[in-house]
Amino acid sequence: MKKLLALLLFLTLIVSFAACGGPDGTTPADTSDGQPEEVTISVKVIHKDKSEKTFTITTSEKTLLGALQQESLVEGEDQSAGYYITSVDGETADWSVDQGWWCLKKDGSSLMTGADSTPIADKDSFEIVYTIG
């Protein structure tokens, strides 16, 4: 009976430890020192004239907007639908002038979320593209 009880306790512990892992089976990063985990992302800006500039950002921010604002890379305004980016890397897109706006992409695909609600993870790759129309 004691062996059965010990075996059940052991199996319960194994299952408990397995449940503490992340979705890929890894354990969460150690943040026991109270510091937020830092990630490094890549952001390529494609300007109206098709020139490109790539920024590597290391941050403890949780959203794309937070990382971009940390680097003073974007300007914009809060709107009811979220944060609207008007300027990137010193270039302003103005819908009233040429129907210009900034399109956010991740790994080549347009995002369906705004910068303020797009989470970031280590090694993510983003593009911010000046778009007309």
C-alpha positions as CSV (number, residue, x, y, z in Angstrom):
1,M,0.0,0.0,0.0
2,K,2.8,2.4,0.8
3,K,4.5,1.7,-2.5
4,L,1.3,2.5,-4.4
5,L,0.8,5.7,-2.4
6,A,4.5,6.7,-3.1
7,L,4.0,5.9,-6.8
8,L,0.9,8.0,-7.0
9,L,2.6,10.9,-5.3
10,F,5.6,10.6,-7.7
11,L,3.3,10.6,-10.8
12,T,1.4,13.6,-9.4
13,L,4.6,15.6,-9.0
14,I,5.8,14.7,-12.6
15,V,2.5,15.9,-14.1
16,S,2.7,19.1,-12.0
17,F,6.2,19.9,-13.2
18,A,5.2,19.2,-16.8
19,A,2.3,21.6,-16.5
20,C,4.7,24.4,-15.6
21,G,6.4,24.3,-18.9
22,G,5.7,26.7,-21.8
23,P,3.6,25.7,-24.9
24,D,6.8,24.3,-26.6
25,G,7.8,22.3,-23.5
26,T,10.3,24.8,-22.3
27,T,10.1,26.5,-18.9
28,P,9.4,30.3,-18.7
29,A,12.4,32.6,-18.6
30,D,13.8,33.3,-15.2
31,T,12.6,36.7,-14.1
32,S,13.2,36.2,-10.4
33,D,15.3,39.3,-10.2
34,G,12.2,41.4,-11.0
35,Q,13.4,42.6,-14.3
36,P,11.2,42.1,-17.4
37,E,12.4,39.8,-20.0
38,E,14.1,41.5,-22.9
39,V,13.5,40.6,-26.6
40,T,15.2,41.7,-29.8
41,I,13.1,42.4,-32.8
42,S,13.9,43.7,-36.3
43,V,11.9,46.5,-37.9
44,K,12.4,47.4,-41.6
45,V,11.0,50.8,-42.6
46,I,10.2,51.2,-46.3
47,H,9.9,54.8,-47.2
48,K,7.8,56.5,-49.9
49,D,10.8,56.7,-52.2
50,K,11.3,52.9,-51.6
51,S,14.5,53.4,-49.6
52,E,14.8,51.0,-46.7
53,K,16.3,51.2,-43.3
54,T,16.4,48.3,-40.8
55,F,16.4,48.9,-37.0
56,T,17.3,46.3,-34.4
57,I,15.5,46.9,-31.2
58,T,16.2,45.3,-27.8
59,T,13.4,46.0,-25.4
60,S,11.4,44.8,-22.4
61,E,8.2,46.3,-23.9
62,K,5.4,43.9,-24.6
63,T,3.9,45.5,-27.8
64,L,5.2,46.7,-31.1
65,L,4.2,50.2,-30.3
66,G,6.0,50.2,-27.0
67,A,9.2,49.1,-28.8
68,L,8.8,51.7,-31.6
69,Q,8.2,54.5,-29.1
70,Q,11.2,53.4,-27.0
71,E,13.4,54.2,-30.0
72,S,11.4,57.4,-30.9
73,L,10.8,55.7,-34.3
74,V,7.1,56.6,-34.6
75,E,4.7,59.5,-34.0
76,G,0.9,59.3,-34.1
77,E,-2.2,59.8,-32.1
78,D,-4.6,57.7,-30.0
79,Q,-7.9,57.2,-31.8
80,S,-11.0,55.2,-30.9
81,A,-9.8,52.3,-33.0
82,G,-6.3,52.4,-31.5
83,Y,-3.0,54.2,-32.0
84,Y,-2.7,55.7,-35.5
85,I,0.9,56.0,-36.8
86,T,1.4,59.2,-38.8
87,S,5.1,59.4,-38.9
88,V,7.9,56.8,-39.1
89,D,11.6,57.5,-39.1
90,G,11.0,61.2,-39.7
91,E,8.6,60.7,-42.7
92,T,4.9,61.7,-42.4
93,A,2.2,59.9,-44.3
94,D,-0.8,62.1,-44.9
95,W,-4.0,60.6,-46.3
96,S,-5.3,64.0,-47.3
97,V,-2.2,64.7,-49.5
98,D,-1.6,61.5,-51.4
99,Q,-3.7,58.9,-49.6
100,G,-0.5,57.8,-47.8
101,W,-0.5,55.6,-44.7
102,W,1.8,53.2,-42.9
103,C,1.1,49.5,-43.3
104,L,2.4,47.2,-40.6
105,K,3.6,43.7,-41.6
106,K,5.1,40.8,-39.8
107,D,7.1,38.2,-41.7
108,G,5.8,39.8,-45.0
109,S,2.1,39.6,-44.1
110,S,-0.1,42.6,-43.2
111,L,-1.1,42.7,-39.6
112,M,-4.7,42.6,-38.6
113,T,-3.9,44.4,-35.4
114,G,-2.6,47.9,-34.6
115,A,0.9,48.5,-33.2
116,D,-0.5,49.1,-29.8
117,S,-2.1,45.6,-29.7
118,T,0.5,43.6,-31.5
119,P,2.6,41.5,-29.0
120,I,6.3,41.0,-29.7
121,A,8.5,38.1,-29.1
122,D,12.2,37.5,-29.4
123,K,13.5,37.5,-33.1
124,D,10.2,38.8,-34.5
125,S,10.6,40.6,-37.9
126,F,8.4,43.5,-38.8
127,E,8.0,45.9,-41.7
128,I,6.5,49.4,-41.7
129,V,5.7,50.3,-45.3
130,Y,4.7,53.7,-46.7
131,T,1.5,52.8,-48.7
132,I,-0.6,54.9,-51.1
133,G,-4.3,54.2,-51.4
